[in-house]
Amino acid sequence: MPTVSVGRDRLFQLLGNDYTQEEFEALCFDFGIELDDVTTETAVIRKQNHQDNEEVGEDEEVIYKIEVPANRYDLLCLEGLARALRIYLGKDGIPVYRLSNIKRENLTKIHVKPETALVRPFVVCAILRGITFDEARYDSFIDLQDKLHQNICRKRSLVAIGTHDLDTIQGPFSYEAQSPEQIKFVPLKQVRSFTADELMEYYKTDNKLKAFLHIIKNSPVYPVIYDSNRTVLSLPPIINGAHSAISLQTRNVFIECTATDLTKAKIVLNMMVTMFSEYCQEKFEVEPVAVVHSDGSTSIYPDLSITNMKVDLSDISGSIGVSLPEQEVIHLLKKMQLQTEESLSQSGKSSIIVSIPPTRSDILHPRDVMEDVAIAYGYNNIPKSKPKCLTTGGWQPLNRFSDKIRAEVSRAGYLEVLTWILCSHEENFSMLKRVDAGNAVIIANPRSSEFQVVRNSLMSGLLKTLRHNKDHAKPIKIFEVGDVVIIDESNDVGAANNRRLAALYCNVYSGFEEIMGLVERIMTIVAKPHARSTEHYYEPSNLAEFFPNRQCSIGFKGKKIGNFGIVHPEVLSEFKIQDPCSFLEIDIQSLL
């Protein structure tokens, strides 16, 4: 989940109230976010450099790291976070975002050349007039771009954001695609001109920009934006030109988003202008830009229109499990920035019309509306109840067996954890020294780069948990019983769930004998009802994620059901773990 770092004092100033840490944690919980960490800028640097902690100086600003939902792009900056919390607390009303009243023929224009379809076909633009920056606002403006690039923009592959000082350039603008040697300009933070192909070589060693070069490197033409004087504004998705760089003195900002996905480009543009239009001379007002396409048609951006969704009250109350009157539902939704009106459906059912603002692109279905009602009502306020049993056979044997396995591992001193079933492709494969053999389910359109793959192993989840808790007293003993998903063509949905047990032991020594003892305990108990021919056995294995000659596969009833061993140091390094670890993973469905 994305984490937003904000200064505590500035956040409290915008909220109009001071909170103790416990009070603010409670507020975050009620709103559906989480205070993940409390630190300082100096402490962050010391931690990155693996230096010992020192006492925090009195003049150091306290930084709150707040974890927000991956689909709430409006909470990725201080401005959006403070605004949402003020509305939730009833201190502000829902803002109305509007376009400047400018005649269509007087709009700033950007002309799109047909060649852009070969590399990056879409562009959307907007202007923030009369904006006032100070250092904190400017840093937040830049930080939001970085957060969006890492999140919905998929590291600039889908959308790249360019921001420019409008007073240093002259419209109309032109979005073109040219061969690399034809494009020449002074890039941001440089003093000499480069051609585009020279830039690709120059930035090969840049720690930040080298990650984006592959997006256009092999294209015969590169996208580029010019003003009417043929001044280069940007070479998307790599870097902007130095000529139009914004600063604290900038008063008019031209924002352009080039993209391979038009829907996401419009969402990103909306986030940028709605979050920072509050600093404009006309609050929450945005100047539109006309995009003239190569076929002669024209589109006006940004699209700040409000969409309406009709939702039956019975669907909301039935899903939450609490009977809520219509006026209370309306009040709760307004706390979540959703303007709501009463309505009556043709069937006579009581329903509401929910107005979805441009900041809430996450509202796609009535179930999303129901979720916001539940958050505003308070999950802790929903009475506990036993779900109705949908089967007549009681517990499934696998679930009952899983609980018995959990109890047995817990008695061995291991602490149970729950991790996400989705993870990044890198965590599922390369960080574990594994090769993608095509047996993992890939998410076609993931909401976040952290959730690209349905896990086919529990290993990365336990290592990530250890990484975030490695400062705890040793030994650290954790386990998880959960499902992985494997490609299975024989299944009607093309994949199958598989229930597994994973355990991780971390100490100043590897603890191989500790993990093997856990295996022996589990297999001995499971094997008791079976004949001797079904007893378990071990065989040497050669998996890349384990240390060579310090690993085994586990056999049961003549079938390989799992592996255990000392985790390879290179894997531990990928997860930033310094202490040795041993790991176990067993397919417990095979034990039934």
Backbone hydrogen bonds, N-H to C=O, Kabsch-Sander energy under -0.5 kcal/mol:
donor,donor_aa,acceptor,acceptor_aa,energy
4,V,66,I,-3.0
5,S,3,T,-0.5
6,V,4,V,-0.6
6,V,64,Y,-2.5
8,R,62,V,-2.8
11,L,7,G,-2.4
12,F,8,R,-2.7
13,Q,9,D,-2.0
14,L,10,R,-2.2
15,L,11,L,-2.0
16,G,12,F,-1.1
17,N,12,F,-1.9
24,F,20,T,-2.5
25,E,21,Q,-2.4
26,A,22,E,-2.0
27,L,23,E,-2.0
28,C,24,F,-2.7
29,F,25,E,-2.4
30,D,26,A,-2.4
31,F,27,L,-1.8
32,G,28,C,-0.9
32,G,29,F,-0.8
33,I,28,C,-2.8
34,E,67,E,-2.0
36,D,34,E,-1.0
36,D,65,K,-2.3
37,D,65,K,-1.5
39,T,63,I,-2.6
41,E,61,E,-0.6
44,V,40,T,-2.2
45,I,41,E,-1.9
46,R,42,T,-2.5
47,K,43,A,-2.4
48,Q,44,V,-2.2
49,N,45,I,-1.7
50,H,47,K,-1.3
51,Q,46,R,-3.0
60,E,57,G,-1.4
63,I,39,T,-3.7
64,Y,6,V,-2.9
65,K,37,D,-2.8
65,K,63,I,-0.5
66,I,4,V,-3.0
66,I,64,Y,-0.7
67,E,34,E,-3.2
67,E,65,K,-0.5
68,V,2,P,-2.3
72,R,69,P,-1.5
73,Y,71,N,-1.2
75,L,72,R,-1.7
76,L,73,Y,-1.3
81,L,77,C,-2.4
82,A,78,L,-2.9
83,R,79,E,-2.2
84,A,80,G,-2.4
85,L,81,L,-2.1
86,R,82,A,-2.3
87,I,83,R,-2.3
88,Y,84,A,-2.3
89,L,85,L,-2.2
90,G,87,I,-1.1
91,K,86,R,-2.7
92,D,86,R,-0.9
97,Y,95,P,-0.6
98,R,284,F,-2.2
100,S,286,V,-2.5
102,I,100,S,-1.7
106,N,103,K,-1.6
107,L,104,R,-1.2
108,T,288,P,-0.5
110,I,290,A,-2.2
111,H,173,F,-2.8
112,V,292,V,-2.9
113,K,111,H,-0.5
113,K,175,Y,-2.8
116,T,113,K,-1.5
117,A,114,P,-1.6
118,L,115,E,-1.9
119,V,116,T,-1.5
120,R,116,T,-2.1
122,F,259,A,-2.2
124,V,257,C,-1.9
126,A,255,I,-1.9
127,I,287,E,-2.2
128,L,253,V,-2.5
129,R,127,I,-0.7
131,I,251,R,-2.5
132,T,279,Y,-1.2
133,F,131,I,-0.5
133,F,248,L,-0.5
138,Y,134,D,-2.8
139,D,135,E,-2.5
140,S,136,A,-2.1
141,F,137,R,-2.3
142,I,138,Y,-2.2
143,D,139,D,-2.5
144,L,140,S,-2.3
145,Q,141,F,-1.3
146,D,142,I,-1.9
147,K,143,D,-2.5
148,L,144,L,-2.7
149,H,145,Q,-2.5
150,Q,146,D,-1.9
151,N,147,K,-1.5
153,C,148,L,-2.6
154,R,151,N,-1.5
155,K,149,H,-2.3
156,R,149,H,-0.9
157,S,154,R,-1.7
158,L,153,C,-2.4
159,V,153,C,-1.0
160,A,258,T,-2.4
162,G,256,E,-3.1
164,H,254,F,-2.2
165,D,244,S,-2.6
166,L,164,H,-0.9
166,L,252,N,-2.7
167,D,252,N,-0.5
168,T,165,D,-1.9
169,I,166,L,-1.1
173,F,109,K,-2.9
174,S,226,Y,-2.7
175,Y,111,H,-3.5
176,E,174,S,-0.7
176,E,224,V,-3.0
178,Q,222,Y,-2.2
182,Q,179,S,-1.7
183,I,179,S,-0.7
183,I,180,P,-0.8
184,K,182,Q,-0.6
185,F,194,F,-2.2
188,L,240,N,-2.2
190,Q,187,P,-1.7
194,F,185,F,-2.5
196,A,180,P,-1.4
196,A,183,I,-1.7
199,L,195,T,-2.2
200,M,196,A,-1.7
201,E,197,D,-1.2
202,Y,198,E,-2.6
203,Y,199,L,-2.6
204,K,201,E,-1.1
205,T,202,Y,-0.7
206,D,203,Y,-1.0
210,K,206,D,-1.8
211,A,208,K,-1.0
212,F,209,L,-1.9
213,L,209,L,-0.6
213,L,210,K,-0.5
215,I,212,F,-1.4
216,I,213,L,-1.0
217,K,213,L,-1.7
219,S,216,I,-2.1
222,Y,178,Q,-3.6
224,V,176,E,-2.5
225,I,234,S,-1.9
226,Y,174,S,-2.7
227,D,231,T,-1.5
228,S,170,Q,-3.0
230,R,227,D,-1.8
233,L,225,I,-3.3
234,S,225,I,-0.9
235,L,239,I,-3.1
238,I,235,L,-2.1
239,I,235,L,-1.5
241,G,233,L,-3.3
242,A,186,V,-3.2
245,A,242,A,-1.3
250,T,247,S,-1.2
253,V,128,L,-2.4
254,F,164,H,-2.8
254,F,252,N,-0.5
255,I,126,A,-3.0
255,I,253,V,-0.6
256,E,162,G,-2.8
257,C,124,V,-2.8
258,T,160,A,-1.7
259,A,122,F,-2.4
260,T,158,L,-2.3
261,D,158,L,-1.1
265,A,261,D,-1.9
266,K,262,L,-2.2
267,I,263,T,-1.8
268,V,264,K,-2.6
269,L,265,A,-2.4
270,N,266,K,-2.2
271,M,267,I,-2.2
272,M,268,V,-2.2
273,V,269,L,-2.3
274,T,270,N,-2.6
275,M,271,M,-1.9
276,F,272,M,-1.3
277,S,273,V,-1.5
279,Y,276,F,-1.5
280,C,277,S,-1.4
281,Q,129,R,-0.9
283,K,281,Q,-0.8
284,F,277,S,-1.6
285,E,277,S,-0.5
285,E,282,E,-1.9
286,V,98,R,-2.4
287,E,127,I,-2.5
289,V,125,C,-0.6
289,V,301,Y,-3.0
290,A,108,T,-2.8
291,V,289,V,-0.6
291,V,299,S,-3.4
292,V,110,I,-2.5
292,V,290,A,-0.7
293,H,291,V,-0.8
293,H,297,S,-2.9
296,G,293,H,-1.9
299,S,291,V,-2.3
301,Y,289,V,-2.3
304,L,302,P,-0.9
307,T,356,I,-1.7
309,M,354,V,-2.2
311,V,352,I,-2.5
313,L,350,S,-2.2
314,S,350,S,-0.6
315,D,312,D,-0.6
316,I,312,D,-1.2
317,S,313,L,-2.7
318,G,314,S,-2.4
319,S,315,D,-1.6
320,I,316,I,-2.1
321,G,317,S,-2.6
322,V,317,S,-0.9
324,L,322,V,-0.8
329,V,325,P,-2.0
330,I,326,E,-2.2
331,H,327,Q,-2.2
332,L,328,E,-2.6
333,L,329,V,-2.3
334,K,330,I,-1.8
335,K,331,H,-1.3
336,M,332,L,-0.6
336,M,333,L,-0.8
337,Q,334,K,-1.5
338,L,333,L,-2.5
339,Q,337,Q,-0.6
339,Q,355,S,-0.8
341,E,353,I,-2.1
343,S,351,S,-2.1
345,S,349,K,-2.1
348,G,345,S,-1.7
351,S,343,S,-1.6
352,I,311,V,-2.6
353,I,341,E,-2.7
354,V,309,M,-3.2
354,V,352,I,-0.6
355,S,339,Q,-3.5
355,S,353,I,-0.5
356,I,307,T,-3.8
356,I,354,V,-0.6
360,R,357,P,-1.6
361,S,359,T,-0.6
363,I,360,R,-1.6
364,L,362,D,-1.0
368,D,365,H,-1.6
369,V,365,H,-1.2
370,M,366,P,-2.4
371,E,367,R,-2.1
372,D,368,D,-1.7
373,V,369,V,-2.0
374,A,370,M,-2.3
375,I,371,E,-2.4
376,A,372,D,-2.5
377,Y,373,V,-2.5
378,G,374,A,-2.1
381,N,378,G,-1.5
382,I,378,G,-0.5
382,I,379,Y,-1.1
400,R,396,Q,-2.2
401,F,397,P,-2.6
402,S,398,L,-2.4
403,D,399,N,-2.0
404,K,400,R,-1.6
405,I,401,F,-2.2
406,R,402,S,-2.5
407,A,403,D,-2.3
408,E,404,K,-2.0
409,V,405,I,-2.5
410,S,406,R,-2.5
411,R,407,A,-1.9
412,A,408,E,-0.7
412,A,409,V,-0.6
413,G,410,S,-2.1
414,Y,409,V,-1.5
415,L,477,K,-2.7
417,V,479,F,-2.5
423,C,453,V,-2.5
428,N,424,S,-1.9
429,F,425,H,-1.3
431,M,426,E,-2.8
432,L,429,F,-1.5
433,K,430,S,-1.7
434,R,429,F,-2.7
437,A,435,V,-0.9
441,V,454,V,-0.5
442,I,440,A,-0.5
443,I,452,Q,-3.0
449,S,150,Q,-0.5
451,F,448,S,-1.7
452,Q,423,C,-1.4
453,V,423,C,-2.9
454,V,441,V,-2.7
455,R,421,I,-2.7
455,R,453,V,-0.6
462,L,458,L,-1.6
463,L,459,M,-2.2
464,K,460,S,-2.4
465,T,461,G,-2.0
466,L,462,L,-2.3
467,R,463,L,-2.3
468,H,464,K,-1.7
469,N,466,L,-1.3
470,K,467,R,-0.7
472,H,469,N,-1.8
476,I,506,C,-2.7
477,K,475,P,-0.6
478,I,504,L,-2.1
479,F,415,L,-2.1
480,E,502,A,-2.6
482,G,480,E,-0.5
482,G,500,R,-1.9
484,V,498,N,-2.2
485,V,455,R,-2.4
486,I,496,A,-2.5
487,I,439,N,-2.0
488,D,494,G,-2.0
491,N,488,D,-1.5
494,G,491,N,-1.4
496,A,486,I,-2.5
498,N,484,V,-2.5
500,R,482,G,-2.7
501,L,586,I,-2.6
502,A,480,E,-2.6
503,A,584,L,-2.1
504,L,478,I,-3.0
505,Y,582,S,-2.8
506,C,476,I,-2.4
507,N,580,P,-1.6
515,I,511,G,-1.9
516,M,512,F,-2.4
517,G,513,E,-2.1
518,L,514,E,-1.7
519,V,515,I,-2.3
520,E,516,M,-2.7
521,R,517,G,-2.3
522,I,518,L,-2.4
523,M,519,V,-3.0
524,T,520,E,-2.4
525,I,521,R,-1.9
526,V,522,I,-2.5
527,A,523,M,-2.4
528,K,524,T,-0.9
528,K,525,I,-0.5
530,H,527,A,-1.6
534,T,531,A,-1.8
535,E,532,R,-1.8
537,Y,555,G,-1.7
539,E,553,S,-1.9
541,S,551,Q,-0.8
546,F,543,L,-1.3
547,F,566,I,-3.3
550,R,547,F,-1.8
552,C,564,F,-2.7
553,S,539,E,-3.2
554,I,562,G,-2.9
555,G,537,Y,-3.2
556,F,559,K,-2.7
559,K,556,F,-1.3
561,I,554,I,-3.1
562,G,554,I,-1.0
563,N,585,E,-2.1
564,F,552,C,-2.3
565,G,583,F,-2.0
566,I,550,R,-2.2
567,V,581,C,-2.2
568,H,545,E,-2.8
571,V,568,H,-0.7
572,L,568,H,-2.0
573,S,569,P,-2.3
574,E,570,E,-1.6
575,F,571,V,-1.3
576,K,573,S,-1.4
577,I,572,L,-2.7
582,S,505,Y,-2.4
583,F,565,G,-2.8
584,L,503,A,-2.4
585,E,563,N,-2.5
586,I,501,L,-2.9
587,D,561,I,-3.3
588,I,499,R,-0.9
588,I,586,I,-1.1
589,Q,499,R,-1.1
590,S,587,D,-0.8
591,L,588,I,-1.0
592,L,589,Q,-1.0
